[in-house]
Each structure stands twice: as structure tokens, then as C-alpha cells.
């Protein structure tokens, strides 16, 4: 992986409000990664990077969903490097934190809609 690709993957992992396509891409990766070992996840990451290079010329030019997919494979690959066992979202602290945050975000009261201007 090039330094530029690494920078793009790091940027994709930065906290931000993800688009629906990014959320779906990460969910698909987690579903596919379930049960994979480090070497299998690394192979999947390399395939995504190769496809992004072939389709868009480089990862930076790829759409947000492709960058999110590659970033999620990178994160899971890094997680499994020290883990030694197969991947499971149920024990992935990052995934569980995201799910908890989304649940709290949904439960938060919404501000009232603004009143129409008088006049």
C-alpha cells in the first residue's frame, strides 16, 4: 500500500457524519469479514485496493463508499493482527461503540421545528 493510500484510509476513519453509502459499505465489510482470519482480511483489503486503483486510478479518486470499504478492511486487518482469532463484530469494540452512539443519537430529543415568521 502506498503512503497516499494510507493517508486516504486514515482520513476515511476520522470521525465524521457518514453518508448512508458509507454506513452500508462498512456493514457489508463486517458481514463478509465475520469468521475471517488476519490473512483472509488482508487479502480482501488488497483486492479492494487493487479494484480502486483499476477503476478510479487511485483510492483518493474513488467514491466515499469505496474509501469506507477499504478503510474498514484496513481497520479489521489491523485489529486481527494482534487478535489471533477470527473476526466477529460482537467483540469489536469500535463497532459496539458506534452502535451505542447511534442508539443514543436516535434517543436524543429533537429540537422543536422553527415557527413560521409572523407577518
N, C-alpha and C positions, 0 to 999 in steps of 0.2 A: 504494500500500500504506500502511495506517495505521501509526502508531507501535506500537499494540498488536500488530498482525500481525507487525511486525518483531521485537518482543520475544519473541513466541511462536516465531518461526523461529530466533532466536538460541538460545533455550532448547533447542529440538529438536536443535541442533547441538552442544550441550555434551556432553562425554564422559560416557557412561553405558553400562550394560549394556543394549543394545537388546533389545526383545521380538522374537520371530520375525516378527510382522506388520510391525514397523518395518524389519527387515532385508529382508524381501520387497518392501516398498514402495520402498525405496531401489534395490534391484536392478532392479525394473520401470522406475523412472525412468531409471536408467543405460542400460538396454537401449533404451528409447524415445528417449533423448537422443542415442544414438550417431549421429553424422553431422549433427546439428543445428548450426545457427549460433546466435550470441547472440540474434538477433531471434526465431528459432523457439523457443528455450528460454524466452525471456521471455514469449512468447505462451502456452506451456504452463503456466508459473508463474501467469500471470494467470488462466488457465482454472481451475486448481486452487483459487486463492484465491476466485474467484467462486463455484465449486461449494461450497466450505466455508462461505462466507457464506450461501448459499442453503439448504444442508442443515442446518447446525448453528447458524446465527445469527451465528457468528463462528469464527475459526480456533481460538481458545482453548478453545471448547467441543467441537471436533472430536476424534475419537479419535486415539490415538497414531500410527496408520498414516497418517492423512491429514496430520497435522502433519509426520511424517517425509517424506512425499512432497513437501509444499510446501517444507520445508527443503532437501531435496535439489535441487529445481528452482532454489531461490534460490542455493544453493552453485554449481551448474553455470552458472547465468546469470552470477554474479559472476566465475567462472573464465573464461568465454568473453568477457567484456567486454574483457579485455586480450589474449586469445589470438588472435583474428582468424580462426581456422580452425574446422573442425567439431570437435565433442566426440568423444572416444574414451576409454573407461575405462582403456585400456592406457597412456595417457600422463598420467592423472590421479593426481598424487602422493598425494592424500587416499585414493583408492580403493586404490592399491597399498599404502599404509601400513596400511590396515585389513586387507587380505588377508594381509599379512605378520604382523600382530599376531594374527589369528585362527589362522594356521598355528602360530605359536609357542605360543599358548594351548592348542591341541589337543595339541601335543607335550610339554607340561609334565607331569611325573609327578603323578598324583593322590595325595593323602594316603590312607593306609590307612583302611578303614572302622572306626569305633569298635567295640570289643569289647562284647559284651553285659555288663550288670552281673553280677557274681558273686553268688551267693547263693541 
